[in-house]
Amino acid sequence: MKKTEKIQTSQILKVYWEHARRYKGRVFLILLFIGIANLLNVIIPLFYKRFFDLLSGDIPSDPDSVVPLLVGTLLIVMSLHGVMWVMWRISNLISNWFQPRMMADLEQTALAQLHEHSYKFFSNNFAGSLVRKVSRLSRSFEDVSDQIQYQFVPLAIILTGNLIVLATRSTFLALILFVWIVTFMSVNILYARWKLKYDFQRAAIDSEATGIAADSITNAVTVKLFTGKAFEKTLYQEVTERLRRSNTFTWNLAELLEAFQSAFMFLIEFVIMYYAVKLWQQGVLTIGDFALIQGYLIGIFMKIWDFGRAVRRVFTALADADEMVEILNLPIEIKDARTAKELQMQSGRIEFQNVFFSFNKTRRILSDLNLVIKPGEKIALVGPSGAGKSTITKLLFRFHDVERGKILIGNQNIAKVTQESLRENLSLVPQEPILFHRTVMENIRYGRREATDEEVIEAAKKAHAHEFIENLSHGYETFVGERGVKLSGGERQRIAIARAILKNAPILVLDEATSSLDSESESLIQKALDELMKEKTTIVIAHRLSTIMKMDRILVIDGGKVVDSGTHKQLLNKKANIYKKLWEIQAGGFIE
């Protein structure tokens, strides 16, 4: 997946809004209460001006009545602070309801969209990196939302309100402050946008580090077998060192901007107060105006200082979200046709008509493949490695789309039926079954999720898995570990076969289904498979030719085509052919 050079801000905000608009009433209330609270922040310094004007005598009044007026002013200020406190508390409570729901919605959408992508997509991406991108999307929304609520909306209200009030006292001072604010914010935004490319690089290295760590941990047994601990440590050390350098560099860039900001603030405070003294000297301003100006400056400095950080946090958050949003907007490689219908399983007849398929321009896998499998027929696919046997089954499941030709089940083109209905009618027992880190019961039940415990146990018995499951520490409630690592290869295979038995789909694909079993287990499983294959259209791929001798028909695949077919005996009675050669090698003791 090619990474874009520019952040997809509009696309990211569109994703946020598509999820937020279902809660738009609460979003409005959050912004309303924040608006009221910050409007009060503009009003309160006006009462401090009144307070100091009373103290200095700029507001004429009877000396005996000054104290009550001062106390009354303080009570008003306290009341306004109280209202402001209530507004913030209500806003935060609504936000505490809204943000977690939004984050959950985003993560659910991201995971669901990931599952829409093709077999090829997952082959080309680290699982660990994809998981990281899902969590980054929700965290980025949290960061952006926080900056809008606590920085940008308050800043907009306070700047606007403060400038309007200040203009009533001195247009000149308001104009100076306005020019400074525009300059300050423009520099922050431009600097943050310039820095964005380095944030992208940091995010990319972070994803790479996560992917390497996940890959290394997933293959921990392989690392031990090949004494690769030092190598893995060096590999991870190299990428984390690049991440450290990237973090240091981006943090130093942020520090450089903050140094500029603080100097810029000292300068404007001096300029404003200098001209305020001149205006006071002319009788334009009062002592209370100094309190007002200082209060406004402090308020503006606090908000605008955070504005620089907020801008950087928003751009960083958007950079983090960008990778996941890019995936959300990535066209689905294998998708249902607009007029796709449910597969009507009238018969288990399968037909490949003039099928061509390549993984890339230089690697042709299937070339004008034609074959017909009758309803209930049991066929085997044999041939040298790379001949296209597994590709045929992947195309049947529609993990890939054919380049030319078509595949029919019954009289329906599988490209014109829904993928869900297609795969509901197919069962696969793969060469290397990968289990969920869930219980044995849950792993078998995945074949038919509404099945009862009794049906799961019955399927396990038919797969000759019940015996070893009963001896596990917690029986059917035993967790099998990530990818089923707590079980042996043969045990994982029998769990996969039990799952297929429970599903009971009319078309069955066995891809090296007995390759992980010892001779005793294979004998037991073969009986279960014989039962499983009854009245089902079955496709078997096996290098152990002994497992396919009982098939109705054996198809020999070579160069992406069917080059020979027949029963075991028929193929052996023919003159030199690929099947006969494979059989003679294995009969001589060289089992592939």
C-alpha positions in Angstrom: 0.0 0.0 0.0 1.6 3.2 -1.2 1.8 6.0 1.4 0.6 9.4 0.3 2.9 12.4 0.9 0.3 14.7 2.2 -2.1 14.3 5.1 -5.6 13.5 4.1 -7.1 16.1 6.4 -10.5 16.4 4.7 -10.9 12.6 4.5 -10.0 12.2 8.2 -12.4 14.9 9.2 -15.1 13.3 7.0 -14.6 10.0 8.8 -14.9 11.7 12.2 -18.0 13.6 11.1 -19.7 10.5 9.7 -19.4 8.9 13.2 -20.1 12.1 15.2 -23.2 13.2 13.4 -25.3 10.4 15.0 -24.5 12.2 18.3 -24.9 15.7 16.9 -27.3 16.8 19.7 -24.7 16.1 22.3 -22.0 17.7 20.2 -24.1 20.9 20.1 -24.6 20.8 23.9 -20.8 20.4 24.5 -20.0 23.4 22.3 -22.9 25.4 23.8 -21.7 25.0 27.4 -18.1 25.5 26.5 -19.1 28.7 24.7 -21.0 30.1 27.7 -18.1 29.3 30.0 -15.6 31.1 27.9 -17.9 34.0 27.3 -18.0 34.4 31.1 -14.2 34.4 30.9 -14.4 37.5 28.8 -16.9 39.2 31.1 -15.2 38.6 34.5 -12.2 40.9 33.8 -14.7 43.8 33.3 -15.7 43.4 36.9 -12.1 43.4 38.0 -11.7 46.7 36.1 -14.7 48.0 38.1 -13.1 46.7 41.3 -9.8 48.6 40.8 -11.5 51.7 39.5 -13.5 51.8 42.7 -10.3 51.4 44.7 -8.5 54.1 42.8 -11.4 56.5 42.9 -11.8 56.6 39.1 -15.4 55.7 39.7 -16.8 58.5 41.9 -18.6 57.2 44.9 -19.2 58.0 48.6 -16.2 56.6 50.6 -18.6 54.9 53.0 -20.2 53.0 50.2 -17.0 51.8 48.5 -16.6 48.7 50.6 -20.1 47.4 49.9 -19.6 48.1 46.2 -16.2 46.3 46.3 -17.8 43.3 48.1 -20.7 43.3 45.7 -18.3 43.3 42.8 -16.4 40.4 44.3 -19.7 38.5 44.8 -20.6 39.0 41.2 -17.2 37.7 40.1 -17.6 34.7 42.4 -21.1 34.0 41.0 -19.8 34.2 37.4 -17.0 31.8 38.3 -19.6 29.5 39.8 -21.7 29.5 36.7 -18.6 29.0 34.6 -17.7 26.0 36.8 -21.1 24.5 36.3 -20.9 25.0 32.5 -17.5 23.2 32.3 -18.7 20.3 34.6 -21.8 19.7 32.4 -19.8 20.0 29.2 -17.2 17.5 30.5 -19.9 15.0 31.7 -21.5 15.0 28.2 -18.0 14.7 26.6 -17.2 11.8 28.9 -20.3 10.1 27.4 -19.6 11.1 23.8 -15.9 10.5 23.4 -15.7 6.9 24.5 -18.7 6.0 22.2 -17.0 7.8 19.3 -13.7 6.0 19.9 -15.5 2.6 20.2 -17.4 3.3 17.0 -14.3 4.2 15.1 -12.5 1.1 16.3 -15.4 -1.1 15.3 -15.6 0.5 11.9 -11.9 0.1 11.4 -11.9 -3.5 12.3 -15.0 -4.3 10.2 -13.4 -2.5 7.2 -10.2 -4.4 7.6 -12.1 -7.7 7.4 -13.6 -6.5 4.1 -10.2 -6.5 2.5 -8.8 -9.4 0.5 -6.6 -12.3 1.3 -3.8 -10.5 -0.6 -4.1 -7.4 1.6 -3.5 -9.4 4.8 -0.6 -11.2 3.1 1.1 -7.9 2.5 0.6 -6.3 6.0 1.8 -7.1 9.5 -1.1 -8.0 11.8 0.6 -6.0 14.6 0.8 -2.8 12.5 -2.8 -3.1 11.5 -3.9 -3.4 15.1 -1.8 -0.4 16.0 -3.4 1.6 13.2 -6.9 0.8 14.5 -6.1 2.0 18.0 -4.3 5.1 16.6 -7.5 6.2 14.7 -9.6 6.3 17.9 -6.8 7.9 19.9 -6.3 10.5 17.2 -10.0 11.4 17.5 -9.6 11.8 21.2 -6.7 14.2 20.7 -8.4 16.2 18.0 -11.6 16.4 20.0 -9.8 17.5 23.2 -8.0 20.3 21.3 -11.2 21.5 19.8 -13.1 21.5 23.1 -10.4 22.8 25.4 -8.2 24.9 23.1 -9.7 26.1 19.7 -13.3 26.9 20.7 -12.2 28.7 24.0 -9.4 30.5 22.1 -11.8 31.7 19.3 -14.3 33.1 21.9 -11.7 34.6 24.2 -9.7 36.3 21.4 -12.8 37.7 19.7 -14.4 38.8 23.0 -11.2 40.3 24.4 -10.4 42.2 21.2 -13.9 43.7 21.0 -13.8 44.8 24.7 -10.3 46.1 24.3 -11.3 48.1 21.2 -13.9 49.9 23.3 -11.1 51.2 25.5 -8.5 51.7 22.8 -8.7 50.8 19.1 -5.0 51.3 18.8 -4.1 48.7 21.5 -6.7 46.3 20.0 -5.2 46.7 16.6 -1.6 46.0 17.9 -2.8 42.9 19.7 -4.8 41.7 16.7 -1.8 41.9 14.3 0.3 40.1 16.9 -2.2 37.3 17.3 -2.6 36.8 13.5 1.2 36.7 13.1 1.7 34.4 16.1 -1.0 31.9 14.9 0.2 32.0 11.3 3.7 31.1 12.3 2.5 28.3 14.5 0.3 26.8 11.7 3.0 27.1 9.0 5.6 25.7 11.3 3.4 22.8 12.3 2.6 22.0 8.6 6.3 22.1 7.7 7.0 19.8 10.6 4.3 17.4 9.5 6.6 15.5 7.1 8.8 14.6 10.1 5.7 13.5 12.1 4.8 11.2 9.1 8.3 9.7 9.2 8.0 9.1 13.0 4.6 7.5 12.6 5.9 5.2 9.8 8.9 4.1 11.9 6.6 3.5 14.9 4.4 1.2 12.7 7.5 -0.6 11.4 8.8 -1.1 15.0 5.4 -2.5 16.1 5.3 -4.8 13.1 8.8 -6.2 13.7 8.0 -6.7 17.4 4.7 -8.5 16.6 6.3 -10.7 14.0 9.2 -11.6 16.3 6.8 -12.5 19.2 4.4 -14.4 16.9 7.4 -16.5 15.8 9.0 -16.9 19.2 9.3 -20.7 18.8 11.1 -20.3 15.5 13.4 -17.7 17.2 14.3 -20.3 19.8 14.8 -23.1 17.3 17.2 -21.1 15.2 18.9 -19.3 18.2 17.8 -16.0 16.7 17.4 -14.1 20.0 20.5 -11.9 19.3 19.5 -11.4 15.7 15.9 -10.3 16.7 17.3 -8.0 19.4 19.6 -6.4 16.8 16.8 -6.0 14.3 14.5 -4.4 16.8 17.3 -2.3 18.2 18.0 -0.9 14.8 14.4 0.2 14.2 13.9 1.6 17.8 17.1 3.5 17.5 15.7 5.2 14.3 12.5 5.8 16.2 14.5 7.4 19.1 16.3 9.7 16.7 13.1 10.7 15.0 11.4 11.4 18.4 14.4 13.5 19.5 14.4 15.5 16.3 10.7 16.2 16.3 10.7 17.1 20.0 13.6 19.5 19.4 11.7 21.2 16.6 8.8 21.7 19.0 11.2 23.1 21.6 12.5 25.6 19.0 9.0 26.9 18.4 8.3 27.2 22.1 11.4 29.3 22.6 10.3 31.7 19.8 6.8 31.9 21.3 7.9 32.9 24.8 10.2 35.6 23.4 7.4 36.9 21.2 5.0 37.0 24.2 7.5 39.1 26.3 7.8 41.5 23.4 4.0 42.1 22.9 3.4 42.4 26.7 6.1 45.2 26.8 4.6 47.0 23.7 1.0 46.8 25.0 1.8 48.0 28.5 4.1 50.7 27.2 1.4 52.2 25.0 -1.1 51.7 27.8 1.0 53.9 30.1 1.0 56.6 27.4 -2.8 56.4 27.1 -3.1 56.5 30.9 -0.9 59.6 30.9 -3.3 61.2 28.4 -6.3 60.3 30.6 -7.7 57.7 28.2 -7.2 54.7 30.4 -7.9 54.2 34.1 -6.1 52.0 36.7 -8.9 49.5 36.2 -8.0 49.3 32.5 -4.6 48.1 33.5 -6.1 45.3 35.4 -8.4 44.6 32.4 -5.5 44.6 29.9 -3.3 42.5 32.1 -6.1 40.0 32.7 -6.8 39.8 29.0 -3.1 39.4 28.2 -2.6 36.6 30.7 -5.7 34.9 29.4 -4.7 35.3 25.8 -1.1 34.1 26.5 -2.3 31.0 28.3 -4.6 30.1 25.4 -2.4 31.1 22.6 0.6 29.4 24.1 -1.4 26.2 24.3 -2.5 26.9 20.7 0.9 26.1 19.4 1.0 22.8 21.3 -2.6 22.2 20.2 -1.8 22.7 16.6 1.1 20.3 16.8 -0.9 17.8 18.7 -3.7 18.0 16.0 -1.2 17.5 13.2 0.4 14.6 15.0 -3.0 13.1 15.7 -4.0 13.5 12.0 -0.7 11.9 10.9 -1.5 9.0 13.2 -5.0 8.7 11.9 -3.9 9.0 8.3 -2.7 5.5 7.8 -5.9 3.9 9.0 -8.1 6.4 7.0 -6.0 5.5 4.0 -7.0 1.9 4.5 -10.6 2.9 5.1 -10.6 4.6 1.7 -8.6 1.9 0.0 -10.7 0.2 -2.7 -11.8 -3.3 -1.6 -10.0 -5.6 -4.0 -12.6 -8.4 -3.8 -16.1 -7.2 -3.4 -19.7 -8.3 -4.1 -21.2 -7.2 -7.4 -23.9 -4.6 -7.1 -26.5 -7.2 -8.2 -25.0 -10.0 -6.2 -27.5 -12.6 -5.1 -27.4 -15.4 -2.5 -25.8 -18.6 -3.7 -28.6 -21.1 -4.2 -27.0 -24.5 -3.5 -29.1 -26.7 -5.8 -26.1 -29.0 -6.5 -22.5 -29.3 -5.6 -21.4 -29.2 -9.2 -18.2 -27.1 -9.8 -16.9 -25.9 -13.1 -13.9 -23.9 -14.1 -14.3 -22.4 -17.5 -11.2 -21.1 -19.4 -9.8 -19.7 -16.2 -6.6 -17.6 -16.3 -4.9 -16.2 -13.2 -1.6 -14.5 -12.3 -0.2 -13.1 -9.1 1.7 -10.6 -11.2 2.7 -9.9 -14.8 5.6 -12.3 -14.8 4.1 -15.1 -12.8 1.3 -16.9 -14.6 -0.3 -19.6 -12.3 -3.3 -20.9 -14.2 -3.6 -20.8 -17.9 -6.9 -21.7 -19.7 -7.9 -24.1 -16.9 -11.0 -26.2 -17.6 -12.4 -28.8 -15.2 -15.8 -30.1 -14.1 -16.5 -31.7 -10.7 -19.8 -33.5 -10.5 -22.2 -33.2 -7.6 -21.0 -35.4 -4.7 -17.8 -36.3 -6.6 -14.5 -36.7 -4.7 -11.5 -35.5 -6.6 -7.9 -35.1 -5.8 -5.5 -32.5 -7.2 -1.9 -33.6 -7.5 1.1 -32.2 -9.1 4.5 -30.7 -8.4 4.9 -27.7 -6.1 3.8 -24.4 -7.8 1.6 -26.2 -10.3 -1.5 -24.2 -9.1 -3.3 -26.7 -6.9 -3.8 -24.4 -3.9 -4.5 -21.5 -6.2 -7.5 -23.4 -7.6 -9.1 -23.7 -4.1 -8.3 -20.1 -3.3 -10.1 -19.0 -6.4 -13.0 -21.3 -5.5 -13.3 -19.4 -2.1 -12.9 -16.2 -4.1 -9.9 -15.1 -2.1 -8.7 -13.8 -5.5 -10.7 -12.9 -8.6 -9.9 -14.7 -11.9 -8.4 -12.6 -14.7 -10.4 -14.3 -17.4 -13.0 -17.1 -17.5 -15.4 -18.0 -14.8 -16.1 -20.4 -12.0 -19.6 -21.9 -11.6 -21.2 -23.7 -8.6 -24.3 -25.3 -9.9 -25.3 -22.8 -12.7 -24.2 -19.7 -10.7 -21.1 -17.7 -11.4 -19.4 -17.2 -8.0 -18.4 -13.7 -9.1 -22.1 -12.7 -9.1 -23.1 -14.1 -5.7 -22.3 -12.7 -2.3 -19.1 -13.8 -0.7 -20.8 -14.6 2.5 -23.3 -17.0 0.9 -20.5 -18.6 -1.2 -18.3 -19.3 1.8 -21.2 -20.5 3.9 -21.4 -23.4 1.5 -17.7 -24.2 1.5 -15.6 -25.8 4.2 -11.8 -25.8 4.3 -9.4 -27.9 6.4 -6.1 -26.2 5.7 -2.6 -27.6 5.8 -1.7 -25.4 8.8 -4.9 -24.6 10.8 -4.6 -21.4 12.9 -6.8 -21.3 15.9 -8.1 -18.3 17.9 -6.6 -17.7 21.4 -10.0 -18.9 22.8 -11.3 -22.1 24.3 -11.4 -25.4 22.4 -15.2 -25.2 22.6 -15.2 -21.7 21.0 -12.7 -22.8 18.3 -14.8 -25.7 17.2 -18.1 -23.8 17.5 -16.7 -21.3 15.0 -17.8 -23.7 12.3 -21.5 -23.1 13.3 -21.7 -20.4 16.0 -25.3 -21.3 17.0 -24.4 -24.9 17.7 -25.0 -26.4 21.2 -22.3 -27.8 23.4 -23.6 -31.3 22.7 -23.2 -30.7 18.9 -19.7 -29.4 19.4 -18.7 -32.4 21.4 -20.3 -34.8 18.9 -18.3 -33.1 16.1 -15.1 -33.5 18.2 -15.9 -37.2 18.7 -16.3 -37.7 14.9 -12.9 -36.0 14.4 -11.3 -38.2 17.1 -10.5 -35.1 19.0 -12.7 -35.8 22.1 -10.2 -38.1 23.7 -7.3 -35.6 23.9 -9.6 -32.7 24.7 -10.9 -34.5 27.8 -7.3 -34.9 29.0 -6.6 -31.1 28.7 -6.3 -29.1 31.9 -9.8 -27.6 31.6 -11.3 -29.9 28.9 -13.3 -28.0 26.3 -12.8 -24.8 28.3 -9.0 -24.9 27.8 -7.5 -21.9 26.1 -5.4 -23.1 23.2 -2.9 -20.1 23.1 -2.2 -17.7 20.3 -2.6 -19.4 16.9 -3.2 -22.7 18.9 0.4 -23.0 20.1 -0.6 -25.0 23.2 -1.7 -27.9 21.0 0.4 -30.2 18.8 0.1 -30.0 15.0 -2.0 -33.1 15.0 -4.3 -31.8 17.7 -4.8 -28.5 15.9 -5.6 -30.4 12.7 -8.3 -32.5 14.5 -9.8 -29.3 16.0 -10.0 -27.9 12.4 -11.6 -31.1 11.2 -14.1 -31.0 14.0 -14.9 -27.4 13.0 -15.5 -28.5 9.4 -17.7 -31.5 10.6 -19.8 -29.1 12.6 -20.2 -26.7 9.7 -21.3 -29.5 7.4 -21.1 -27.5 4.2 -22.0 -29.2 0.9 -18.6 -28.6 -0.6 -15.4 -29.6 1.2 -11.8 -28.7 0.5 -9.0 -30.6 2.2 -5.6 -28.9 1.7 -3.0 -31.3 3.1 -5.5 -32.1 5.9 -3.5 -35.0 7.3 0.0 -33.7 6.7 0.5 -32.9 10.4 -0.6 -36.2 11.7 1.4 -39.3 12.6 0.4 -42.6 11.1 -1.9 -43.6 14.0 -3.7 -40.3 14.0 -3.9 -40.3 10.3 -5.7 -43.6 10.4 -8.2 -42.3 12.9 -8.8 -39.1 11.0 -9.1 -40.9 7.7 -12.2 -42.6 9.1 -13.6 -39.3 10.2 -12.9 -37.8 6.8 -14.6 -40.7 5.1 -17.7 -39.9 7.2 -17.3 -36.1 6.6 -17.1 -36.6 2.8 -20.3 -38.5 2.4 -22.7 -36.9 0.0 -20.3 -33.9 -0.4 -18.5 -32.6 -3.4 -14.9 -32.9 -2.2 -11.6 -31.5 -3.4 -8.5 -33.0 -1.8 -4.9 -31.6 -2.2 -2.3 -33.9 -0.9 1.4 -34.7 -1.4 0.9 -38.0 0.4 -0.6 -40.0 -2.5 -1.7 -42.7 -0.1 -4.4 -40.4 1.2 -6.0 -39.9 -2.2 -6.1 -43.4 -3.5 -9.8 -43.8 -2.7 -10.8 -40.6 -4.6 -13.4 -41.0 -7.5 -11.0 -39.1 -9.8 -7.5 -37.7 -9.6 -6.6 -34.6 -11.6 -2.9 -34.0 -12.4 -2.1 -30.3 -12.4 1.0 -29.0 -14.1 1.7 -25.5 -15.5 -1.7 -24.3 -14.4 -3.6 -26.8 -16.5 -5.2 -30.3 -16.0 -2.7 -32.5 -17.9 -4.1 -35.9 -16.9 -7.0 -37.4 -15.0 -8.3 -40.8 -13.9 -8.5 -43.1 -10.9 -5.4 -44.2 -9.1 -5.2 -47.5 -11.0 -5.9 -45.9 -14.4 -3.1 -43.4 -13.9 -0.6 -46.0 -12.8 -1.5 -48.2 -15.8 -0.7 -45.4 -18.2 2.8 -44.9 -19.7 5.2 -42.4 -18.1 3.2 -39.6 -16.6 3.6 -37.1 -13.7 1.4 -39.1 -11.3 3.2 -42.4 -11.9 6.5 -40.7 -11.3 5.3 -39.2 -8.0 3.9 -42.5 -6.9 7.1 -44.4 -7.7 9.1 -41.8 -5.7 6.9 -42.1 -2.7 6.6 -45.9 -3.0 10.4 -45.9 -2.9 10.3 -44.3 0.5 10.8 -40.6 -0.4 7.7 -39.0 1.0 7.4 -35.4 0.0 
